Amino acid sequence: MYNAAHVRTHGEGTLDGDIAYTKDRLQRVLEQSLSPSVSIDEVCHALETPLFRRPRRVEARHYISVYERTSTRNEAILELAKLDFSILQSLYCEELRDLTLWWKELQLQDHLGFARDRMVEMHFWMLGVLFEPQHSYGRIMLTKIFTFVSIFDDIYDSYSTLEESKLLTIAMERWDEQAAEQLPGYMKFFYSKVLSTVKAIEEDLKRQGNKNADYVKKLLIDATKCYYNEAKWREEGDAPATVEEHLLFSMPSSCCMHVPALALVAIGATSDAIDWAMNYPKIIRASCVVGRVINDVASHERERDQYSGQQQGMSTVEACMEENNYTAKEDAYSKLRELIEESWMDISEEHFRPAGAQPPPQLLEVVVDATRMLDFLYKDQDAYTIPQALKRVADSIYVDPI
């Protein structure tokens, strides 16, 4: 009941009550338990994250271990599940090997000292969005693109002046090697690598018969424009008066739209489906709100200590405190978690809507999977920035035999 109730939509008050009731009962079970068991472990797991919000491949690895300890298990199903997992684990490692070689050949860290080596974390992120074996190239493509997006984020957010950010955005819109001449020295090498990598990806997609390869460039340019708009707002604008005002700028620059949109490109979706994603329909707006807000809450303490308050105006936490006259950050965290819950209700509502004008369920599932990964990566802390937080799970996906 607890897991099912978390697939609720707006106005389902009975399910709201069910969540409160079952959560209380499950917590009592934990308090009264005297010894560990499979059931107790599952109660802990559910209270941490309800089933609908868990990344599917991470949950598969977890549940194989649970099922193995169940007395009523079917040995044939268990053997097939382990075989499936081992085959995909081998494929993921091959992809990661190729991506690591690509990263080393780029030599970006020799030219941009701040460029973070997060190849394992980024690939793990993208396999949460597209985990099936037939999407191997899609995972590789997404990992490469969002490795660049991560560097763009750092450039616009921390390592460039507003004028340099403007020059980079203009160069991206021109998409021409000659545009690099106007860029600061540390950007020129990076810019050329972006152009050459995207060109290679477009050629690969076209060889595969993908008719929408041009969207890769369009979406990457759009991401840089979103980053620049936020940087300009931060530099020139007033502090946001409300969370809603903040999200007008910070939601697009979260790039939470760009992940599912590029995933749709990778799996060969129609141009109509990709255009639908790029227009921020309700389910993608909700996903972006989850990503933006959960990231802000998870990183608020770390960024406050790191920047000594210099960037606090760019956090939805600070906007929430200002809007509601809160003096304690915990009150803002609680209020923003309510917004996250409302956004999950929007996602459920759109995901389970009867078929109509929206894309088919398998494409909506890409959006949901992307949101599940955001929840997983940022629920307790910024696991992308602090990769030690992912070590145990990453080992279970890539390293540990099953």
Solvent accessible surface area in square Angstrom, and as a share of the most:
residue,aa,sasa,rsa
1,M,142,0.63
2,Y,17,0.06
3,N,50,0.26
4,A,69,0.54
5,A,0,0.00
6,H,18,0.08
7,V,44,0.25
8,R,24,0.09
9,T,29,0.17
10,H,81,0.36
11,G,82,0.79
12,E,68,0.31
13,G,47,0.46
14,T,108,0.63
15,L,51,0.25
16,D,66,0.34
17,G,40,0.39
18,D,33,0.17
19,I,22,0.11
20,A,67,0.52
21,Y,127,0.48
22,T,13,0.08
23,K,87,0.37
24,D,60,0.31
25,R,119,0.43
26,L,39,0.19
27,Q,73,0.33
28,R,113,0.41
29,V,65,0.37
30,L,51,0.25
31,E,141,0.63
32,Q,132,0.59
33,S,42,0.27
34,L,182,0.90
35,S,76,0.49
36,P,118,0.74
37,S,46,0.30
38,V,38,0.22
39,S,77,0.49
40,I,29,0.15
41,D,53,0.27
42,E,48,0.22
43,V,19,0.11
44,C,62,0.37
45,H,42,0.19
46,A,10,0.07
47,L,38,0.19
48,E,107,0.48
49,T,16,0.09
50,P,10,0.06
51,L,90,0.45
52,F,22,0.09
53,R,14,0.05
54,R,19,0.07
55,P,5,0.03
56,R,91,0.33
57,R,18,0.07
58,V,23,0.14
59,E,25,0.11
60,A,31,0.24
61,R,39,0.14
62,H,49,0.22
63,Y,103,0.39
64,I,14,0.07
65,S,42,0.27
66,V,9,0.05
67,Y,43,0.16
68,E,70,0.31
69,R,123,0.45
70,T,42,0.24
71,S,108,0.70
72,T,119,0.69
73,R,88,0.32
74,N,71,0.36
75,E,102,0.46
76,A,62,0.48
77,I,100,0.51
78,L,11,0.05
79,E,122,0.55
80,L,116,0.58
81,A,33,0.25
82,K,50,0.21
83,L,102,0.51
84,D,67,0.35
85,F,3,0.01
86,S,46,0.29
87,I,103,0.53
88,L,4,0.02
89,Q,22,0.10
90,S,61,0.39
91,L,44,0.22
92,Y,3,0.01
93,C,51,0.31
94,E,84,0.38
95,E,4,0.02
96,L,23,0.12
97,R,143,0.52
98,D,66,0.34
99,L,0,0.00
100,T,47,0.27
101,L,98,0.49
102,W,33,0.12
103,W,12,0.04
104,K,137,0.58
105,E,130,0.58
106,L,11,0.05
107,Q,98,0.44
108,L,1,0.00
109,Q,84,0.37
110,D,110,0.57
111,H,87,0.39
112,L,2,0.01
113,G,74,0.71
114,F,39,0.16
115,A,3,0.02
116,R,65,0.24
117,D,74,0.38
118,R,45,0.16
119,M,8,0.03
120,V,58,0.34
121,E,26,0.12
122,M,6,0.03
123,H,0,0.00
124,F,1,0.01
125,W,30,0.11
126,M,1,0.01
127,L,1,0.01
128,G,5,0.05
129,V,3,0.02
130,L,5,0.03
131,F,32,0.13
132,E,43,0.19
133,P,72,0.45
134,Q,130,0.58
135,H,36,0.16
136,S,26,0.17
137,Y,58,0.22
138,G,4,0.04
139,R,0,0.00
140,I,29,0.15
141,M,1,0.00
142,L,0,0.00
143,T,0,0.00
144,K,40,0.17
145,I,0,0.00
146,F,9,0.04
147,T,9,0.05
148,F,0,0.00
149,V,10,0.06
150,S,15,0.10
151,I,3,0.02
152,F,0,0.00
153,D,53,0.28
154,D,24,0.12
155,I,0,0.00
156,Y,6,0.02
157,D,55,0.28
158,S,54,0.35
159,Y,110,0.42
160,S,25,0.16
161,T,82,0.48
162,L,38,0.19
163,E,104,0.47
164,E,43,0.19
165,S,1,0.01
166,K,90,0.38
167,L,52,0.26
168,L,0,0.00
169,T,8,0.05
170,I,77,0.39
171,A,3,0.03
172,M,0,0.00
173,E,89,0.40
174,R,122,0.45
175,W,48,0.17
176,D,56,0.29
177,E,99,0.45
178,Q,121,0.54
179,A,2,0.01
180,A,12,0.10
181,E,122,0.55
182,Q,114,0.51
183,L,7,0.04
184,P,29,0.18
185,G,59,0.56
186,Y,61,0.23
187,M,0,0.00
188,K,82,0.35
189,F,52,0.21
190,F,0,0.00
191,Y,1,0.00
192,S,33,0.21
193,K,50,0.21
194,V,0,0.00
195,L,14,0.07
196,S,59,0.38
197,T,12,0.07
198,V,0,0.00
199,K,123,0.52
200,A,48,0.38
201,I,4,0.02
202,E,21,0.09
203,E,77,0.34
204,D,38,0.20
205,L,0,0.00
206,K,119,0.51
207,R,176,0.64
208,Q,107,0.47
209,G,54,0.52
210,N,18,0.09
211,K,194,0.82
212,N,19,0.10
213,A,1,0.01
214,D,74,0.38
215,Y,22,0.08
216,V,0,0.00
217,K,59,0.25
218,K,104,0.44
219,L,0,0.00
220,L,2,0.01
221,I,30,0.15
222,D,39,0.20
223,A,1,0.01
224,T,0,0.00
225,K,82,0.35
226,C,16,0.10
227,Y,13,0.05
228,Y,32,0.12
229,N,76,0.39
230,E,23,0.10
231,A,7,0.05
232,K,87,0.37
233,W,32,0.11
234,R,69,0.25
235,E,118,0.53
236,E,111,0.50
237,G,38,0.36
238,D,126,0.65
239,A,82,0.64
240,P,11,0.07
241,A,56,0.44
242,T,38,0.22
243,V,16,0.09
244,E,133,0.60
245,E,77,0.35
246,H,1,0.00
247,L,21,0.10
248,L,125,0.62
249,F,79,0.33
250,S,1,0.00
251,M,27,0.12
252,P,29,0.18
253,S,5,0.03
254,S,27,0.18
255,C,6,0.04
256,C,8,0.05
257,M,3,0.01
258,H,1,0.00
259,V,11,0.06
260,P,0,0.00
261,A,0,0.00
262,L,2,0.01
263,A,0,0.00
264,L,0,0.00
265,V,0,0.00
266,A,18,0.14
267,I,50,0.25
268,G,47,0.45
269,A,11,0.08
270,T,88,0.51
271,S,46,0.30
272,D,110,0.57
273,A,7,0.05
274,I,0,0.00
275,D,57,0.30
276,W,50,0.18
277,A,0,0.00
278,M,49,0.22
279,N,118,0.61
280,Y,44,0.17
281,P,25,0.16
282,K,69,0.29
283,I,2,0.01
284,I,0,0.00
285,R,106,0.39
286,A,4,0.03
287,S,0,0.00
288,C,0,0.00
289,V,18,0.10
290,V,0,0.00
291,G,3,0.03
292,R,37,0.14
293,V,0,0.00
294,I,12,0.06
295,N,35,0.18
296,D,11,0.06
297,V,19,0.11
298,A,23,0.18
299,S,4,0.02
300,H,4,0.02
301,E,62,0.28
302,R,70,0.26
303,E,53,0.24
304,R,95,0.35
305,D,104,0.54
306,Q,109,0.48
307,Y,51,0.19
308,S,93,0.60
309,G,36,0.34
310,Q,150,0.67
311,Q,40,0.18
312,Q,21,0.10
313,G,37,0.35
314,M,30,0.14
315,S,9,0.06
316,T,0,0.00
317,V,0,0.00
318,E,45,0.20
319,A,2,0.02
320,C,1,0.01
321,M,35,0.15
322,E,117,0.52
323,E,79,0.36
324,N,51,0.26
325,N,130,0.67
326,Y,62,0.23
327,T,135,0.79
328,A,39,0.30
329,K,48,0.20
330,E,97,0.44
331,D,68,0.35
332,A,0,0.00
333,Y,24,0.09
334,S,60,0.38
335,K,86,0.36
336,L,3,0.01
337,R,124,0.45
338,E,92,0.41
339,L,48,0.24
340,I,14,0.07
341,E,50,0.23
342,E,80,0.36
343,S,5,0.03
344,W,4,0.01
345,M,22,0.10
346,D,30,0.15
347,I,0,0.00
348,S,1,0.01
349,E,47,0.21
350,E,18,0.08
351,H,24,0.11
352,F,116,0.48
353,R,112,0.41
354,P,113,0.71
355,A,98,0.76
356,G,61,0.59
357,A,117,0.91
358,Q,36,0.16
359,P,14,0.09
360,P,61,0.38
361,P,86,0.54
362,Q,120,0.53
363,L,17,0.08
364,L,3,0.02
365,E,34,0.15
366,V,10,0.05
367,V,0,0.00
368,V,0,0.00
369,D,3,0.01
370,A,3,0.03
371,T,0,0.00
372,R,16,0.06
373,M,1,0.00
374,L,11,0.05
375,D,5,0.02
376,F,59,0.25
377,L,2,0.01
378,Y,11,0.04
379,K,68,0.29
380,D,113,0.58
381,Q,76,0.34
382,D,8,0.04
383,A,6,0.05
384,Y,16,0.06
385,T,36,0.21
386,I,58,0.29
387,P,32,0.20
388,Q,137,0.61
389,A,42,0.32
390,L,8,0.04
391,K,132,0.56
392,R,187,0.68
393,V,12,0.07
394,A,13,0.10
395,D,38,0.20
396,S,20,0.13
397,I,1,0.00
398,Y,14,0.05
399,V,100,0.58
400,D,56,0.29
401,P,118,0.74
402,I,53,0.27
